[in-house]
Amino acid sequence: MSALPTPFTLPDHERQLRAKRRGRRRESATAWGFVLPAVLVIIGLSVVPVIWSLLLSFQADDLVTPSHWVGFDNYRALTEDPHFSQAVGNTLLYTVLYVPLSIVLGLLLALVLNRRIRLVGLYRTLIFIPFIISETAQGVLFSFILDPQFGAANSVLNKLGLPSQGFLTDPNQALPVLVAVSLWSGTGFCVVIYLAALQDVPQNLIEAAKLDGAGRWHLLRHVVLPTLTPVSVFLVMWQTLQALQVFDLVYVTTKGGPLGSTTVIVYFIWEQAFKNFTAGYGASAAYVLALALLVVGGAMRLARRRKSATAEGAAR
Amino acid sequence: MTATTTTPANGVRPHTPAPAAGPRPRRRLLPFSKWHLLLAPLGIIFALPMVWLVLSSVMSDAEINKFPPALWPSGIHLDGYRYVLGNAMFPRWFANSLIVSAVAVLSNLVFGSLGGYAFARMRFAGSRVLLVLMLATMAIPFQLTMIPTFLVMKKLGLIDTLGALIVPSLVTPFAVFLLRQFFLSLPRELEEAAWIDGCSRLRVLFRIVLPLSRPALATVAVLTFLSTWNDLTWPLIAINHDTHYTLQLGLTTFQGQHHTKWSAVMAGNVITVLPVLLAFLGAQKSFIQSITSSGLKG
């Protein structure tokens, strides 16, 4: 900043201040240049759409011709639409099955995989790989394996002397089967998160408990599990958000069928907006879903804060 | 930053059930840990669908359409792959997916770094408001924005082009925020020295900060690649014509049109999965660290 030394003139206070201000302005301009792409994309494709969505939800819109205002009609129609209540019911059932199962299974597997056993790395890899595979690929693969006629699953069942199953073509089985597929791919995520958290269980706590004569079960129940609580809370939130937004897998395997037994909320939104071209109606359903997601996220954040507060209190 | 921290000092994995006190000699009935009795079947269950995917992709049409279906191929038949790579649009879709993912990864690294650095180190008018806005948009679910995003893309004339897939994934608030957090954790002194020597902000960022930020950059790259390569919802909405399909969209349409050519469908599936699988096996540690660190920050 300071240019050539000027020994015989007094440091010009005014000039310095002005230079500083100019420097700050230039800094501000550079910074704006840095954030501009991010700001454009985020405002253009997040902030504007959120508001637009809200407006759409009060309109009748077919994505082509100009829309017109209908007030709360879309929301009123949602409450009376049996397809929407079915979609909500299906989504809740899927969530209630998938979230606890994936977390409990993930915890148990992580506890076992945290031991020093040979080949443990191989097991971890095998369990985690399905997580990185796209839901499309999972869906295509399982529609083949579970194909009632040509699939391997029924072939194996028959060999064991068991009757063939309808799987994804049976309205009573389709949703539980989708949960099972999601467990196959989603459990690995819980395992990996729990394994990372298990590395952070304080070693001295374990040593101390052992000196006090704590058994294996005691150690797990009173030392390991409590330290995992924040991670468990996070996983409940994360898995719930994922489950409420399930779509790709449903689209690829069942397209909401059979008999609407796997129509989930996001599938309903997609169908309304891009298949039936009732975008306003779809937007109102999207707002209902977003509100539910917000509530889940908020509740969990609150639970987490309270948990950490009580933990601190207990430590004192 | 990374959630996995190694155990301190003694280097022993925590939670090993060492029977420390009593010198009770362990009777071993098995030549291996009893946990293998649980883990081996589980490992097989998790691996089986993938094994079946590969096996069925090398079956002949006759084998795959037999009733009851064959469970093991009689030999390696590449008919499925030949069909998929020859007649169908798969090579094109593969290229489309590659272009979209590569651009998304690169631009998230560049724009994420620029934005993250400005938020971490520079003082500018409106920075607070922008940061809060950015954090708030991270909580917005895609379902809420997808209908208007479609309308925005239509206005821009991008619907049914690769541009519609690229523009929304150019930079995510997540990338900006993650890199900002990482830059904040770096010592300031290094940058200040360079700055005093007359380096511009851009030069400081590229010459000093980014070389120190490999783990965070890897996380952004991995998560961006996974989410763009694996996405189906947005391509399904934004693309109509099959020359602009991505692999995921192509695969599911292909399956719908070729009910009886299961070996070709499975060959296409292998091609769809392979890049992700290879990337994962090549950089397993980086993948897992990325996923856990993004998760644990909540």
Interface residues (C-beta under 8 A of the other chain):
Chain A: R24 E27 S28 T30 A31 W32 G33 F34 V35 P37 A38 V39 V41 I42 I43 G44 L45 S46 V47 V48 P49 V50 W52 S53 L56 L63 L109 L111 V112 L113 N114 R115 R116 I117 R118 L119 L122 Y123 T125 L126 I127 F128 I129 P130 F131 I132 I133 S134 E135 T136 A137 G139 V140 L141 F142 S143 F144 I145 Q149 F150 G151 A152 N154 S155 V156 N158 W184 G188 F189 V192 I193 A196 A197 L198 Q199 D200 V201 Q203 I206 K210 R216 V224 V231 F234 M237 W238 L241 Q245 F247 D248 Y251 V252 V266 I269 W270 A273 F274 A279 G282 A283 A286 Y287 L289 A290 L293 L294 G297 R304
Chain B: A3 T4 T5 T6 T7 P8 N10 V12 R13 P14 H15 T16 P17 A20 A21 F32 S33 W35 H36 L38 L39 L42 G43 F46 A47 P49 M50 W52 L53 S56 I64 N65 F67 P68 P69 L71 S107 F111 G112 L114 G115 Y117 A118 F119 M122 R123 F124 A125 S127 L130 L133 M134 T137 A139 I140 P141 F142 Q143 L144 T145 M146 I147 P148 T149 F150 L151 V152 K154 V167 P168 L170 V171 P173 V176 R201 L202 L226 W229 N230 D231 L232 T233 L236 I237 Q248 L249 L251 T252 Q255 W262 V265 M266 N269 T272 V273 V276 L277 F280 Q284 F287 I288 I291 T292 G295 L296 G298
